[in-house]
Amino acid sequence: MKDSIRIGSLRGVALRAHWSVPLIMFLLAYGLASRTLPGYAPGLAPVVYAVAGVVGALLLLVSLVVHEAAHALTARRAGIPVRDVTLWALGGMTRMDRPTTARAAFTVAVSGPLASLVLGGAAIGGAAGLDAALGWRIPVAVLGWLGGTNLLLGVFNLLPAAPLDGGRVLQALLWWRTRDRERAQRAAGRSGQVVGMALAVMGWLAFVRGVSGGLWLVVIGVFVAVTAAAERRWAELFTALRGVRVAEAMTSPVVTGPDWLTVDRFLSEVAAQAGHSVLPLLDFEGHAGGVVRLRRLAAVPSGQRESLRARDMANPLSQCTLAAPDELLISVLERLGSGGGLPILVMDGGRLGGIVTAHDIDRLARRDTLGPDRGAAPPAGDVGRPGIDA
């Protein structure tokens, strides 16, 4: 996920945090300190509530890490490569390769909610024991809130709606029954759209009746519905492009530009005639050096256009998505999340042989001659497992 920084690791898996994490932690701590704790244990000093609120928010953050760690470690035990874990305002996302079996998909999906349910039960049990033994109101209140929140997260994440964990469970079960991964993903996506819109409507009705927290449910519901629709379209794209090779999708010959030209000359001599928004760059020897976006060149101040060269503003080849002509297009598309995105540069014998753009992919996906029986299913690749765990 963009705009995130690395904050640690989980047994070799990078742990990252989005900029929204401190914001949501502040809101949780403020809610605990200003409403929840004073309501349960009134009459204490404000600093006590503030410190307890911060502790409670941090413990919930740890709970989210445990939830995502359960996904990541379960995936690794199943032989699924895991790239990283990112925490953000609505929970967490574990980036991993696609599970190769329905059983592996099921165990990975269900591990997170189970971890949350176990944590919730342990926290509530700890609160009850502490209350009976010592009667400390603030620690009991924090543990009770933490336990209830984790139980709510565990149950909520088991709703049968992609991208929630319950949607992944549903997809795995349908995959096991139908032996068709994309069909199962489409069904989970449809379920996610229905559940997401239902949550949004429920949240809005609660808000108009005076429950301010209803707006939060609206945000979550819209996110679920939009993400589910995207996953459904992705599954439809997989079905349409099944068996298609990169060579069938690429545009060749490729319109390129010399990387040694200044920005000013590139815009006037190349961009004006190219008719494309993104151009691959070639060096003096004809080797591809990266891609440049004309919008980025146009944003260069006029005073710097004669000193900067096109290659200075380009994405280098190391940050581009590369493919061979005989690769399955779907397997390349699955790598986009960990690479440079579109366009795809097609390298043939060390030379740039073609380019695949979003227009090329859309053209192939719409071709009437393509169908689900065109070829074998593609190999697994990098995918994200977004979830709402907060």
N, C-alpha and C positions, 0 to 999 in steps of 0.2 A: 504494500500500500504506500502511496506517495505521502510525503510530508511526515514521515516517521523516522525515529532515531533508534539505534540499537541500545538497549539498556542491560543486556545480559545474555545468558544462554541457558538452555535446558538440555543437558546431556549432549552438547554439541549442536543443538538446534538454536539458531539465533532468535532472541526474544526482542521484539521491537515495540515501541509505543508511539501511537499517533498523537499529534498535538492536542487532540480533543480529550485525551485521558486526564490531564490535570484539571480541565474545566469540569468534567463530569465528577471527578473526585471532590472538587470544591463544592459543587452543588449537593452531593451526597452528605458531605461533612456538615454543610450549613443546615440541611434539613434535619439531620440528627440532632445537632446542637441547639437548634432554635425551636423544634417542635416535638420530635419523638422523645428525647431524653427528659426535657422538662415536664412533659405530660406524664411520664412514668415515675420519675423521681423528682418532684418539685422541691423548691426551697434551697437548692445548692448554688454555689457561686458560678457566675457565667464562665469563668476559666475552666471549671471542671467539665461543663458541657462541651466547651470548645475542644479541649484535649480529647475527651471521649469520642466526640464526633470525628476528629481526624483519625483516631485509632480505628474506629469502626469502618471508615472509608478505606483505609489502608488494608484492613483485613478482608474487605470485600474484593479489593484489587488482587490480593493474594489468592482469593477463591477463584477469580477469573483465570489467573495464571494456572491454577491447578486444573480447571476445566479444560483449557486448551492443551495443557501438558498431557492430559489423559488422551486426547485425540492424537497428539503428535507421537507419544510413546507407543500407543497401541498400533499406530500406522507403521512405525519402525519395526515393531515386533512382527508385523505381518509382511515385512519386506518391502514396504512402500517408502520410497525416498521422501523425506520431509525437508523443505527448504527453510521456512522460518515461521514464527508465530508473531502476529501483530495484534496488540490491544488497541481498541478505539472506543469511541463514545457508546456504541451499541453493543459492545462485548469484545469479541475477538475473531481472528481469522487465521487458520492454519493452512499454509500453502504446501501442498503435497502433490505427488503424481497421482493419477487416477488409479483407484483400486482395480486390480485385474479380475477379481471375482466378487460375486454378490455377497459371499460370506465375509470377506475382508471389508467390504463397504459397510456392512451392517455393524460389525464389531467396532470399527472406527467411529461410526456415527453415534452409537449408543453409549460409548465410553464417557463422553463429556457430561451428558445429563446424569448418568449414574454417579459420577464424581461429585456433581453438585448436590445430588440427593443425599449422598453419604455425608458430605460436609454439613449440609443443613441439619440432618439428624444428629450429628455429633455436637454441633453448636447448641441446638436446643436442649439436648441431654446435659451438656455442660452447664447451661444456664439454670436448668432445674436443680442440678446437684449443688451448684454454687449458692443458689437461693436457699436451699434447705440447710446447707451446712453453715454458711456465713451471713447470708442475708445482705450481701453487698448489692445495692440497687443499681448503680451505674454499670458495673461489669455484667450483671444479669441482663440489664436492658440492652447493652451492646451485643452480647452473645445471642439473645433472643431475636433481635433485629437481624443479625447476621444469619442465623439459622433459618428464619422465615424467608429472607431474601433468597438464600440458596435453594430452598425447597421450591419457591416460586419460579426461579430460573430453571431448575431441573424439569419441572412440570411444563412450563411454557415452551421450553426448547423441544419437548417431545410432541408438540402439535404437528400434525401431518402436513407440513407446508414447507417447501423449499423456499429460502435457503436454511431454514431452521434444521436442527439435528433430526427432528421428527420427520421432516421431509426427506432427509437422507436415508432414514430407516425405511420409510415408505418406498423410496426408489429402489433400495436394495432388495426389499421383499418382492416388488414387482419384477425386478430384474431376474431374481431367482426363479420366479414363476413363469415369466414369458421368454427368458433367455435373450432378451433384447434390451440392452442398456439404454439406447436412445429413446425407445418407446417408454421405458420406465421413467426416464428423466422428463419427458414431455408430460406424463401424468402427474409427477410430483410438482412440476411447474404450474400446471393448471390448478392443482390443489392449493399451491402457495398463493396464486392470484386470488382465489376465492376467499381463503382464510385471511389474507392481508387486507382485502377490502372490507371484510366483516369486522376485523379489528379496528380499522379506521372509522367505520360507521359507529361502532360501539364507543370509541373514544370521543368522537364528535358529540354524540348524544349525551355522554357524561359531562362533557365540557359545557354544553349549553344549559345543563341543569345545575351548573355551579361547581363541578368537580374540576379543578385546574389541572389535575394529573391526567385528565382525558386527552389533553393536547399531546402528551408524551406517547400515549397509545396510538394517536393518529399518526405521529411520525413513524413509529414502529410499523404500523399497519401498511402505510404507504411504501416504506422501505421493503417490506416483505413482498408486497404485490409487484413492485417494479423489478426487484431482483429476480423474482420467480418468473416474470415475463421474459426477462433477459435469458434466463437459463432454458426456458422453453424454446426460445428462438435459436439458442446455441445448439440444442438437441436437434432441431429441425434442420439446421445448417449441416450438422454432422451426417444426418441421414441423406441429405441431398448430395453431399460431396464424398460420400463413401466410395472408396476405390479410385478417386481422381488423383492423378499424379501432378506434381508441380509444373511439369512441362506443358500440361494441358491448359493450365491457368495463366501462365506467364505471358507477358507482352514482349515481343521480340521482333525487330531490333529495338534497343532501348535508347531513348533520348537522354543524352548525358551532357555534362558540362566540364570544362577544364578547371581543375582545382587551383591552378596558379593565378587565375584572373583576380583582380581586385573586385571588391564588392560592387563598386561603381560600374566597372566594365561588364561584370557578370550580369547585372540587372539590365543594362542597356543592350548588350550584344547577345546574350543567351536567353535570359528569362523572357524577354519581350517576344521572342520567336518560338519558345518551347511549348507554351500552352499547357504547362503542367505546374502544379503547386509544389511538388517535391522532385528533385533531380539527383540521380547518382553522380558522383564526381570521379573523374579519371585523372591520374597523374601523367607526367611526360611519357612514361613507358606504357600507358594504356591500362594500368592496373586500377581497380576500384579502390577508392580511399574512404568512402562514406557517402552519406546523403545529406543534402542541404535543403532546407525548407525556405521557399522564396519569401514567405511572410516574415521569417526571421531576418533575412537579408534586408528587406524593406524597412525593418525597424531600426537598422543601424543609423545613427545620426549622420547627417550629410558630411560633417567635418571629418568623420572616420572612414568613410567609404573608399577613399583613395589609398589608405594605409593598410586596411584589413583585406585579407584575401578570402576567397570563398571557402577554402579549407579551414580557415580559422573559425568559421561560424557553422561548420558542418558537424553532424554526428559521425564520429569515426567508425570505421568498419567493425571494430571490436564491440560497438554498441548497437550494431544493426542485426536484424534477423536474417540469417543466411540459410540457404537451402540448396540441395542438389536437384537436378531436373527429374530424377527418377524417384524422389521421395514422395510418400503420400502427403497430399496437401493438408489433410486433417492433422497429421502428426506434427507438421510445421506450425499450424495454427495453435496447437496446444502449447507450443513453446513461447508464444507471444508474451505471456505474462511475465516470463523471466528474461526476456530478450529486449530488443529495441522496438517491438511493435511493427506496424506496417509502415512502409512497404517491405516486402520480402525481396532480397537480392538473390537471384539465382546464379550460383557460381558453377561454371562448367570448365574443368581443367585449369582452375586458378584464374579464369577470366570471367567477366560479367556477361552472362549469356541471356539474361532476361530479368524482368521485374514483375512482381505480383502486387497489385494494389487492391484497395477495398472495392473498387469498381470491377476489377477482374473477378473477384470472389463472388460479388453479387450477380454478375453476369452468368457465371457457372451455376450458381444456386438456383437461378430462375429458368435455366434451360429445361425445356419440356422432356428432353431425352434422358435426364437424370432421374434416378429412382432409387429406392432403398435396396434393390437387388443388383445394383451395378457391380459391387465387388465386396471383398471381405471387410470386416470391421477394422478400423485403424488401431494401431498400437496405442498404449496409454501414454499420456504426457502430463505436463505440469498443469494443475488446476488449483483453484483456491477453494477452501471450505469456509465461506463466510458464515458467521453465526451471530445471533443476538443473545448475548449472555449477560446483559446488564439492562 
